[in-house]
Amino acid sequence: MNPPDGHVSSGAGLRAAFPGTDTSPHPARPRETPPPLAIRGLFVSYGDRPALEDVTWTAAPGLSAIVGPNGAGKSTLLRAVLGLTPAQRGEVLIQGAPLSARRGRIGWLPQRAAVDWDFPASALDVVAMARTPRIRWFGPMPRAEREAARAALAEVGMADFADRQIGRLSGGQQQRVFLARTLAQDADLVLMDEPFAAVDAATEAAIVAVLRRLAAAGRSVIAVHHDLSTVADYFDHVLLLNRHVIAAGTVGEAFTAENVAATYGGRLLRFGNTAVLAEPAA
Amino acid sequence: MTLTYNTLVVLLGCGLLGLAAGTVGCFALLRGRALVADAVGHAALPGVALGALFAAALGLETRALPPLLAGAAATGVLGVLAVQMLARTRRLREDAAIAVVLSTFYAAGVALLSFVQTVPQAAQAGLSHFILGQAAALRAADAMLAGLVALGCVAGCLALYHPLRAACFDPQFAQVQGLRLGLVDLALLGLMVVVCVSGLQAVGLVLMVALLVLPPAAARLWAARLPGMLLLSGLGGAVAGLAGAAASALWPTLPTGAAVVLAGALLLGLSMLMGPEAPAAIVRRRRATP
């Protein structure tokens, strides 16, 4: 995978962004390692409207996609795991521990970040904010943290834009800055809410490169994903969700036409190599 | 004008007050809390009146500031709580809730003031100065206290720089990072209340919000990053505070609040025309590089 903007990455940036991590493609994992994410009996509702009903899912290490129709509760699931949306019932374990013990150690890429683009911050400032939990409350950002942020920016091919105010970047560049911010969090578990929604080709390439490098470094990524045609290309595991779990497992086992059709409540029509989903009118 | 010791201290106090308002205002503006500052100011009026009545009832010196400012802080906080409660019912949006609370508290304050005028001891407190501000009527000790409190607010902002910035830029991400957003917001609100209350006498409760909003708005037109904006906003606030106090000292009939706000507005106007981050400059740059 070529990095965006024609930069040739040597991988040195990755090691700088993730000091002390094994970047070999198949890192040895002790058998006892708890799963990156285990959810049991999760119920979430907005007022009277149920969003998630009795969701039980254990994510395997590696890259997982959450797939389902609009309103299936995919984003809600991520937000509940992060504690941003309160759950009525259920248990969430992150690397074997509850959120209270893991707070601040989960990577997060929100859906097309709804921030004030006029905020007085450069691209580097935004990425460096990922390091806020590591520093004291006041004073200048320590050099090591700024360098980590710079390395993360280089990872997504945005090194040349480090000093640009964020409002003066294109949409795709802004998204890559937020991707770099997620990288700079240096978390073992990264949650992404539709990272591929409405991105340009360079940004899509950057995201795919980041996903692969995170997986190679032994990190786990769970991403809400909309594009059914790329699930098998980008992810190892899949969770098919429509308010409750329809199917889960490796892409090979769980991502079948029948399961997808059951998830979307419609029929999957096949035209040779193309599959078209006939969604029933709501 | 002769520069007496009193005048000098008052000028210094107003300058420090502007510095604090500019610094706290930076974060208030970036967190989208400018109107909350307005609510705090207006909601302080009934507290001032109640403080004067309380002091009169206890037979304290009626011009003593502490009971007045304590009352102002109390009802100011009450006003903010009322806004949050109204907004939480989801029958009123926050902007409407602020409008309701601001006018209701102010009306209650005006009604209480008319009652205060009938109480001889309390009537001497000169409460009308609190509405539009009258720095010339400030005593040196009061100005010094306001200045010191203002310096404390600046120190508070700097001590909480990284949490405040994180909460202002992307509150949800900050929460995911483990930041106690509620506490950070509470700290910001506390700083805003303290700045508003310490500026009541000099700038007046109606116009205090301008000193919190104008300097950072002008500073953003010169600086593209937060440290620069913070510095310029503090400086701009100090200049506006000094200029307002000086004008009020020269023309005793001119309310300080009005002079301070006009000075701040002038800064914003000039920044709109000349600031490198202003819309006009961006259009010029776009024309220069087709």
Interface residues (C-beta under 8 A of the other chain):
Chain A: L82 G83 L84 R103 G104 R105 I106 W108 P110 A113 V115 D116 D118 F119 P120 A121 S122 D125 V126 M129 A130 T132 P133 I135 R136 W137 F138 G139 Q165 R181 Q185
Chain B: L30 L158 A159 L160 Y161 H162 P163 R165 A166 C168 F169 D170 Q172 F173 A174 Q175 V176 Q177 G178 L179 R220 A223 A224 R225 L226 G228 M229
